[in-house]
């Protein structure tokens, strides 16, 4: 989250995410697709794992959320943004345990 705006920094490696990027599915269609759990890249599938690398300059008050791909089925982007914007990092971390 930067300046109150939630930004996804990584790409999901799933069939529906690829369809959304190709504009064949909307985000709403992807959320209810029966293919939403079909992954296209994962550790352990190939002998060599291909990692996505990205350099990101940090700014004061940036907030990062590390999570698995299943989170967005449980909460909306708006809910994630609200929680990150209104909770202290210490409170967020302690509520995970």
Buried (B, 14 or more C-beta within 10 A) or exposed (E): BEEEEBEEEEEBBBBBBBBBEEEEBEEEEBBEBEEBEEEEBEEEEEEEEEEEEEEEEEEEEEEEBEEEBEEBEEEEEEEBBEBBEEEEEEEBEEEEE
